[in-house]
Amino acid sequence: MASDRRRRTATATVPAALALVCLMFGSVPARAGSAWWSPVALSGVAITKVFATGDTIMVRTGAGTTLSSTDAARTFTTVQGNGTFPPAGTVIAGNTGWSIDSSHRVTHNDDLAGGGAVRTDPASPDLGAGADLLAAPAALPGVVVAVSTNGTVWRRGQDGDWKQALLLLPQSLVQGVPRVTSVTAFTQPLSDAIYLGTDGYAVLISTDGGDDWIRAGPGLPSSVYALSADSARHAVYAGTSNGLWVHVLQELPSPPAYQDAALVWRWIGIGAATLVAAALTLLGLLRVMPRRIPGCDPVS
């Protein structure tokens, strides 16, 4: 019995020592992060167009009905006619207006407040007839993402140079290339992110002005038909094949910063805790080691 007691004590010594280290220098356990996308309203309804600003949200359903909410999507009412959505192919970021003109190229007005002139961006590509997908993040002045009618995603850098930024691949051997349905970014300097909606890959996101893209639609239906970035609520709304969804900007945790002196003391503390843990472990092992009593050799 005493031997069993010593063995149990030694077994508990290592976890106890590790717990001591964690208590002294561990961080607060991470909380489970909230979902990247969350359903908002109109489950089971296809949403083909969405515009959100503050508590006001307007959507167009797949059946062609326009619905409006003035209480942040808690309730919706039917709007007579088509409603008033922002003009397609036009975006205002800060004091600069960007649009796609009749020649299928991107134009800009750098002085909206002063009534500046609209000029065609010199290096803008021909996006094709009917092109109307355009986004310009206010946090990256001069950066623009536009989508041509053949699905090519173009990017304008801050130096004014246009380059192809993304060309989607087929979903499978039997499925074709997903259609790019929408693109949006915050028109206030809240985030560098640009969001791209697709009918097949849900949402893609770029955090470097359109250079690199990753899929960012966990939880979303694969078919996203419309996007709207709402600077007032720091949120992005997605109209999908199954209702209205939202992603709220979340601040990513940053690594802790320590002053030189604090960092030295932290390392000293970690070293001391490690020595204590090792000493406790050794003590536990010694307590359970068999002890030889003179004249009582083990029976072979």
C-alpha positions in Angstrom: 0.0 0.0 0.0 2.8 2.4 0.9 4.5 1.5 -2.4 1.3 2.3 -4.3 0.9 5.5 -2.5 4.5 6.6 -3.4 3.9 5.6 -7.0 0.7 7.6 -7.2 2.5 10.6 -5.6 5.3 10.4 -8.2 2.8 10.1 -11.0 1.1 13.3 -9.9 4.4 15.1 -9.5 5.1 15.9 -13.1 1.6 17.3 -13.9 1.8 19.3 -10.7 5.2 20.7 -11.7 3.9 21.6 -15.2 0.8 23.2 -13.6 3.1 25.3 -11.5 4.8 26.6 -14.6 1.5 27.3 -16.3 0.2 29.2 -13.3 3.3 31.3 -13.0 3.8 32.1 -16.7 0.9 30.7 -18.7 -1.5 32.9 -20.6 -5.3 33.0 -20.2 -6.9 30.1 -22.0 -8.0 31.2 -25.5 -11.7 31.6 -25.9 -13.4 29.9 -28.8 -13.5 32.3 -31.6 -16.8 33.4 -33.0 -17.9 32.1 -36.4 -16.3 33.8 -39.4 -19.8 34.1 -41.1 -23.1 34.0 -39.2 -26.7 33.7 -40.6 -28.7 36.9 -40.3 -32.1 36.4 -41.9 -34.2 35.1 -44.7 -33.1 31.5 -44.4 -34.1 29.4 -47.4 -34.4 32.5 -49.7 -31.9 33.2 -52.5 -30.5 36.8 -52.2 -29.1 38.2 -55.4 -28.4 41.8 -54.3 -27.6 43.4 -51.0 -26.8 46.9 -49.8 -26.2 47.7 -46.1 -25.5 50.9 -44.2 -26.0 51.0 -40.5 -29.4 49.6 -39.4 -30.7 49.9 -43.0 -30.3 46.8 -45.2 -31.9 46.3 -48.6 -31.9 43.0 -50.5 -33.2 41.6 -53.8 -34.5 38.0 -53.7 -34.1 35.4 -56.4 -37.8 35.9 -57.2 -37.2 39.6 -57.9 -38.8 41.0 -54.7 -37.0 43.9 -53.0 -37.1 43.8 -49.2 -35.9 46.5 -46.8 -35.0 46.4 -43.1 -34.5 49.4 -40.8 -33.7 47.4 -37.7 -30.5 45.6 -38.7 -32.3 42.7 -40.4 -34.5 41.8 -37.5 -37.6 42.4 -39.7 -38.1 43.0 -43.5 -40.8 44.7 -45.4 -41.6 44.6 -49.1 -40.5 47.6 -51.2 -42.6 48.6 -54.2 -40.6 48.6 -57.4 -37.0 47.8 -57.6 -35.8 49.9 -54.7 -32.8 52.2 -54.8 -29.5 50.3 -54.8 -26.2 52.1 -55.5 -25.3 52.2 -59.2 -23.3 49.1 -60.3 -19.7 49.7 -61.3 -19.3 52.7 -59.1 -17.6 53.1 -55.7 -16.5 56.1 -53.6 -13.4 55.6 -51.4 -12.6 58.6 -49.3 -12.6 61.6 -51.6 -12.0 59.5 -54.8 -14.7 58.1 -57.0 -14.1 55.1 -59.2 -16.4 53.7 -61.9 -16.5 51.7 -65.1 -17.4 53.8 -68.1 -19.1 53.0 -71.4 -15.8 52.0 -72.9 -15.5 49.2 -70.3 -12.5 50.9 -68.6 -12.0 52.2 -65.1 -12.2 56.0 -64.5 -11.6 58.0 -61.4 -12.2 61.4 -59.9 -9.6 62.3 -57.3 -11.5 65.4 -56.0 -15.1 64.7 -55.5 -15.6 67.4 -52.9 -14.0 70.0 -55.2 -15.9 68.9 -58.3 -12.8 67.4 -60.0 -12.9 66.0 -63.5 -13.5 62.3 -64.3 -10.6 60.8 -66.1 -10.0 57.4 -67.6 -7.3 55.5 -65.8 -4.4 55.3 -68.4 -3.5 51.7 -67.9 -7.0 50.4 -67.2 -7.8 47.2 -69.2 -10.9 46.7 -71.3 -13.1 44.8 -68.9 -15.7 43.8 -71.5 -19.2 44.9 -72.2 -21.4 44.7 -69.1 -18.5 44.7 -66.6 -19.7 46.3 -63.3 -17.8 44.7 -60.5 -15.5 47.2 -58.8 -14.0 47.7 -55.3 -11.6 50.2 -53.8 -10.5 49.8 -50.1 -10.1 53.3 -48.6 -7.3 51.9 -46.4 -5.2 51.5 -49.5 -5.6 54.7 -51.5 -5.2 54.1 -55.3 -5.8 50.3 -55.1 -8.7 49.0 -57.1 -10.0 45.6 -58.0 -12.2 45.1 -61.0 -13.6 42.0 -62.6 -13.8 41.5 -66.4 -16.8 39.8 -68.0 -14.6 36.7 -68.7 -14.0 36.3 -64.9 -10.5 37.7 -64.8 -9.8 39.7 -61.6 -7.7 42.8 -62.3 -5.8 44.8 -59.7 -4.6 48.4 -59.8 -1.6 49.0 -57.6 -0.9 52.3 -55.8 1.6 53.0 -58.5 -1.2 53.0 -61.1 -0.2 49.8 -62.8 -2.8 47.2 -63.7 -2.1 43.5 -63.5 -4.1 40.3 -63.6 -4.6 39.3 -60.0 -6.7 36.1 -60.1 -8.1 33.6 -62.5 -10.3 31.0 -60.9 -9.8 27.3 -61.6 -12.6 24.8 -62.4 -14.3 23.3 -59.4 -13.7 19.8 -60.7 -13.3 17.7 -63.9 -17.0 18.0 -64.6 -17.8 21.4 -63.1 -16.7 24.6 -64.8 -15.1 27.8 -63.4 -17.2 29.4 -60.8 -18.7 32.8 -61.8 -17.5 35.8 -59.9 -20.6 37.5 -58.7 -19.5 40.4 -56.5 -16.6 42.3 -55.0 -16.5 44.7 -52.1 -14.2 46.5 -49.7 -14.7 49.1 -46.9 -14.9 52.6 -48.2 -13.7 53.9 -44.9 -10.1 53.0 -43.8 -11.1 50.1 -41.5 -9.4 47.2 -43.2 -7.1 46.4 -46.2 -9.4 43.4 -47.0 -11.1 42.9 -50.3 -13.9 40.4 -50.6 -14.8 38.4 -53.7 -18.1 36.6 -54.0 -18.4 33.5 -56.3 -21.0 31.0 -57.3 -19.2 27.9 -56.2 -16.2 28.9 -54.0 -18.3 31.1 -51.6 -16.0 34.1 -50.6 -12.4 34.7 -51.3 -10.4 37.4 -49.4 -7.3 39.4 -50.1 -5.6 41.3 -47.4 -2.8 42.8 -49.5 -4.8 44.8 -52.0 -5.7 42.0 -54.4 -2.2 40.4 -54.8 -3.0 37.1 -53.0 -6.3 35.5 -52.4 -7.5 32.7 -50.1 -10.9 31.2 -49.5 -12.7 32.7 -46.5 -16.2 31.4 -46.5 -16.3 28.8 -43.6 -20.0 28.2 -42.8 -21.3 30.0 -45.9 -23.2 28.3 -48.7 -20.9 27.8 -51.7 -23.1 30.1 -53.8 -22.7 33.7 -52.9 -24.5 36.1 -55.2 -23.9 39.5 -53.6 -21.6 41.3 -51.1 -21.9 44.6 -49.3 -19.3 46.1 -46.9 -20.9 48.3 -44.2 -18.4 50.7 -42.7 -20.9 51.9 -40.1 -21.2 48.4 -38.5 -17.7 47.2 -39.5 -19.4 44.2 -41.2 -19.7 42.5 -44.6 -23.0 41.1 -45.7 -23.4 38.2 -48.1 -26.4 37.4 -50.1 -26.4 33.7 -50.7 -28.4 30.8 -52.1 -29.6 30.3 -48.5 -30.4 33.7 -47.0 -28.4 36.7 -45.7 -25.2 36.2 -43.8 -22.7 38.6 -42.0 -19.1 38.7 -41.1 -18.1 41.3 -38.5 -14.5 42.6 -38.4 -12.5 41.1 -35.6 -9.2 42.3 -34.2 -6.6 39.6 -34.5 -4.5 39.0 -31.3 -1.0 40.4 -31.6 2.0 38.9 -29.9 2.9 40.4 -26.5 5.6 43.1 -26.5 8.0 43.3 -23.6 10.4 45.9 -22.6 14.1 44.8 -22.4 14.0 44.6 -18.5 10.7 42.8 -18.5 11.9 40.3 -21.0 15.0 39.5 -19.0 13.0 38.9 -15.8 10.5 36.8 -17.8 13.3 34.5 -19.0 14.8 34.4 -15.5 11.4 33.4 -14.1 10.9 30.7 -16.8 14.3 29.3 -15.9 13.5 29.2 -12.2 10.2 27.5 -12.8 11.9 24.9 -15.0 14.4 24.2 -12.3 11.6 23.8 -9.7 9.7 21.5 -12.0 12.8 19.4 -12.6 13.5 19.2 -8.8 10.0 18.1 -8.0 10.1 15.5 -10.7 13.4 14.1 -9.4 12.1 14.1 -5.8 9.1 12.0 -7.0 11.3 9.5 -8.7 13.5 9.1 -5.7 10.5 8.4 -3.5 9.4 5.5 -5.6 12.8 3.9 -6.2 13.1 0.5 -4.4 15.3 0.7 -1.3 17.6 -2.1 -0.4 17.7 -3.1 3.3 20.9 -4.9 4.5 20.4 -8.6 4.7 17.2 -8.5 2.6 18.3 -9.0 -1.0 15.6 -9.4 -3.5 14.6 -13.0 -4.3 15.8 -14.0 -7.7 
